[in-house]
């Protein structure tokens, strides 16, 4: 499976990339919202980790457009501060992960996603 991580914290991105690569995922990283949206189209991930406060915009504000264009995408919203969730289309659910990120929580969430896909 492919994972896209969109976050402006380079160290966090590299740590998550290492974590997911060890688990057998193909991983792409973007440090800006614009780059992340490009990667979303070109890389076609099954899982997206999207930070809210990015240098070029609020990532969570793009969630409605993202789920319309990629309805099967497993979406994880990450933020150090838990802002209100964006207005989501009916039937769409997202997972919110607060920083600092716990790898044991990630394992639980990913195991749940993988069990639903089988």
Secondary structure, 3 states (H helix, E strand, C coil): CEEEEECCCHHHHHHHHHHHHHCCCEEEEECCHHHHHHHHHHHCCCEEEEECEECCEEHHHHHHHHHHHCCCCEEEEEECCCCCCCCCCCCCCCEEEECCCCHHHHHHHHHHHHHHHC
